[in-house]
Amino acid sequence: MALSLGLLYGASFVGLTVSTFLYGITFGQVWVYYRNFKDDSVHVKVLVIFAFALDTCQQIMLVHYHWWYLVARCNGNFVNFFYDTWSVNFQVIPSEIIICLVQWFYILQLWRLGQRRTAKALVGRVIISGYILFPECLIADGGISDRARVLNWKVPVS
């Protein structure tokens, strides 16, 4: 299977560009939220800033990942693309935490609005996704080199 470095790096760079664009939209939403909803409770404001801080951490990890592969490590050498960096493996953590926080907030809002039956039904789903699937993702994600071996690419063993 012949792979082109341009296609590999190009797709990754396009993904980073789209992610950075969406991060900018998130920044704008946080800015508008704090300007327009000054009377919200402190708990909601802390949740918003915490989720934004986690999103910022994930964006930093994505930029580090791309800098590592596109500038520092690979330098046009296709073989070096199969070695992982810490930011590849840990970038899922902020996303999963944000997902769990937002789901718990949604359930709490449903509970407060009186739709307790719906909230109770969703609690089990959040617990399953947050406490069972999240560690499974961390354990199962062996990195790029494992994915390459699954695809039967020729990957050097170091």
C-alpha positions in Angstrom: 0.0 0.0 0.0 1.7 3.2 -1.1 0.9 6.3 0.9 1.8 9.8 0.1 3.2 12.1 2.7 1.3 15.0 1.2 -2.0 13.2 1.6 -1.2 12.1 5.1 0.1 15.4 6.4 -2.4 17.4 4.3 -5.5 15.6 5.8 -4.0 16.1 9.2 -3.4 19.8 8.6 -6.9 20.3 7.2 -8.3 18.7 10.4 -6.2 21.1 12.6 -7.4 24.0 10.6 -11.1 23.1 11.0 -10.5 22.4 14.7 -8.9 25.8 15.2 -11.8 27.4 13.3 -14.3 25.7 15.6 -12.2 26.6 18.7 -12.5 30.3 17.6 -16.3 29.9 17.4 -16.2 28.5 20.9 -14.1 31.4 22.1 -16.7 33.8 20.6 -19.6 31.9 22.3 -17.9 32.1 25.7 -17.2 35.8 25.2 -20.8 36.5 24.2 -22.1 34.4 27.2 -20.1 36.3 29.7 -21.2 39.7 28.2 -24.9 38.9 27.9 -25.6 36.5 30.9 -24.1 38.3 33.8 -27.0 37.2 36.1 -26.4 33.5 35.7 -25.3 31.5 38.8 -21.7 31.2 39.7 -21.9 27.4 39.2 -22.9 27.8 35.6 -20.2 30.4 35.0 -17.6 28.1 36.5 -18.8 25.2 34.4 -18.5 27.4 31.2 -15.0 28.6 32.0 -13.9 25.1 33.1 -15.2 23.5 29.8 -13.5 26.3 27.8 -10.2 25.7 29.7 -10.4 22.0 28.9 -11.2 22.8 25.3 -8.1 25.1 25.3 -6.0 22.2 26.7 -7.2 20.0 23.9 -6.4 22.6 21.3 -2.9 23.0 22.7 -2.4 19.2 22.5 -3.6 19.2 18.9 -1.2 22.0 17.9 1.6 20.2 19.7 0.7 16.9 17.9 0.9 18.6 14.5 4.1 20.5 15.3 5.7 17.3 16.5 4.8 15.3 13.4 5.0 18.0 10.7 8.1 19.9 12.0 10.1 18.4 14.8 9.9 14.6 14.2 9.1 13.7 10.6 10.8 16.2 8.4 9.6 14.3 5.4 10.5 10.9 6.7 7.4 8.7 6.5 8.7 6.1 9.0 8.8 8.6 11.9 5.1 9.3 11.5 4.4 6.0 13.3 5.9 6.9 16.6 3.5 8.5 19.1 3.9 11.6 21.2 2.2 12.2 24.5 -0.3 14.7 23.0 -1.8 12.1 20.6 -2.7 9.7 23.4 -3.9 12.3 25.9 -5.9 14.6 23.7 -9.0 12.5 24.3 -9.1 13.2 28.0 -10.3 16.9 27.9 -13.0 15.9 25.4 -14.3 13.1 27.5 -14.4 15.3 30.6 -16.3 18.0 28.7 -18.7 15.4 27.4 -19.4 14.1 30.9 -19.7 17.6 32.4 -22.2 18.7 29.8 -24.3 15.6 30.1 -24.4 15.9 33.9 -25.4 19.5 33.5 -28.1 18.6 31.0 -29.5 15.9 33.4 -29.5 18.4 36.3 -31.4 20.9 34.2 -34.0 18.2 33.3 -34.3 17.4 37.0 -34.9 21.0 37.9 -37.5 21.4 35.2 -39.5 18.5 36.6 -38.8 15.9 34.0 -37.4 13.5 36.6 -38.3 10.3 34.7 -36.2 11.5 31.7 -33.4 12.6 34.0 -33.3 9.2 35.7 -33.2 7.4 32.4 -30.2 9.5 31.2 -28.2 9.0 34.4 -27.5 5.4 33.5 -26.3 6.3 30.0 -24.0 9.0 31.3 -22.5 6.6 33.9 -21.9 4.0 31.2 -20.4 6.5 28.8 -18.3 8.3 31.4 -17.1 5.5 33.6 -16.9 2.5 31.4 -16.3 3.7 27.9 -13.8 6.5 28.8 -11.2 4.1 30.4 -11.8 1.7 27.5 -10.9 4.4 25.1 -7.7 5.1 27.0 -6.7 1.4 27.2 -7.7 0.5 23.6 -6.0 3.5 22.0 -2.6 2.2 21.4 -1.6 5.0 19.2 -0.8 5.4 15.5 1.7 2.6 15.4 -0.9 0.0 16.5 -3.4 1.4 14.0 -0.8 1.0 11.3 -0.1 -2.6 12.2 -3.8 -3.3 12.1 -3.9 -1.9 8.6 -1.0 -4.2 7.7 1.4 -1.3 6.9 5.0 -2.1 7.2 6.0 -0.4 10.5 9.5 -0.8 11.9 9.7 -2.1 15.4 12.0 -0.1 17.6 
